[in-house]
Amino acid sequence: MAEYALEVKGLTKSYGSNVVLDNLSFSAGMDDFSVICGKPNNGKSVLVRTIMGLETIDAGSIIVRGEDATQAAAGDRNIGYVPQSFALYPHYSVLENIEYPLVLAKASKATKTESVARVAELLKITDLLAKKPEQLSGGQKQRVAIARGLAKATDVYVLDDPLVGLDFKLRERLIDDLRKTQEELKVAFVYMTSDPLEALSLARTVMILANGKIVQQDSLDVVYDLPNSIASMNSLGFPEANIFPGELSGTTFTSVLGNTKVKVDSVASKVVAGLRPEGISIDSVAGKTDAKVGLLENLGSEFAVYFEVNGINLVTVVSRTDDESLAKLDSKTVSLSYNPEALVLFDADTGMRIGQGVSNV
């Protein structure tokens, strides 16, 4: 059995002088939920089209379950595909929409019947099979689109931001459905998204796409807690991480948040720090770091609270049940403290990680 469901090696794709994918490589394990996360306009859609064989590539190779599929036609790559848009045929029933890829593949009647029944049950749309798309809600249409992509029995499925544009509650429900579906099918899902919350909710393995490359691939916990670059830190988490300048002297990093001990793996002429919002807290000790309170953004179960400290903008998150911290915000000036172990140091010129904070105790 192949070690990986999907391997992409040295993939390069340009449009004239515009290099969209630049020697990009990654591997997706069997029975893994891999999420490729990156900012908008970073090449995710082009990556999907090249993997699926809908676009030619300039260089590189695409390996599906150990077999080189680089030159294979789109229909012969044995990859399931869930597109970004519903793209349902209005004159077809739900059943006909789901089985359409199987019709193109000239699957037998028995295979079509079995596949449709399987995915319809997984996505809880069995009672919709006779309906037309115009009779469905947005969430039902998206379930049908996902079912159509999963109807093709294979070991790897590529999902191109399938929940984009859906409202928050519906997206939450479908995220749960996708997670359970992958677990039941025991196959590889390669999921593309610009939404860091989707990545945090779905991924076991995260790949960060930036500047045409996969700049980091690791487990969700490792990528979140120890990003290898500013691009990686900024692509995962909401609100975005705090990135701010400072001075490094030996094992001491000094910034607007004060001094902290650090462990440094390499040197840099200019250093910036990264600190996720939850690494900063509103302190009860006056005079630690004075911050001016700015915008409060309601995120539902918590608030994002924006501050200004000596010209540097910072953000933290406060639970809406944390009455003590919320009450302090009324003064418009508060004291901040932070977890030094949550601090990550980057080379300001290259954007790569060079060290991290350690406990001051």
DAQUIQUI-V743182 format. One record per run of one state. SS is the DSSP state (helix for helix, strand for strand, loop for the rest). FROM is the first residue (numbers start at 1). LEN is the number of residues. If there is no record, write none. Layout:
# DAQUIQUI-V743182
SS;FROM;LEN / SS;FROM;LEN
This chain:
# DAQUIQUI-V743182
loop;1;3 / strand;4;12 / loop;16;2 / strand;18;12 / loop;30;3 / strand;33;5 / loop;38;6 / helix;44;9 / loop;53;6 / strand;59;6 / loop;65;2 / strand;67;2 / loop;69;5 / helix;74;3 / loop;77;3 / strand;80;3 / loop;83;10 / strand;93;1 / helix;94;11 / loop;105;4 / helix;109;14 / loop;123;3 / helix;126;3 / loop;129;3 / strand;132;1 / helix;133;3 / loop;136;2 / helix;138;13 / loop;151;5 / strand;156;5 / loop;161;7 / helix;168;18 / loop;186;2 / strand;188;6 / loop;194;2 / helix;196;7 / loop;203;2 / strand;205;6 / loop;211;2 / strand;213;7 / helix;220;6 / loop;226;3 / strand;229;1 / helix;230;6 / loop;236;6 / strand;242;8 / loop;250;2 / strand;252;4 / loop;256;2 / strand;258;7 / loop;265;6 / strand;271;5 / loop;276;1 / helix;277;3 / strand;280;4 / loop;284;6 / strand;290;9 / loop;299;3 / strand;302;8 / loop;310;2 / strand;312;8 / loop;320;3 / helix;323;9 / loop;332;1 / strand;333;6 / loop;339;1 / helix;340;3 / loop;343;1 / strand;344;4 / loop;348;4 / strand;352;6 / loop;358;4
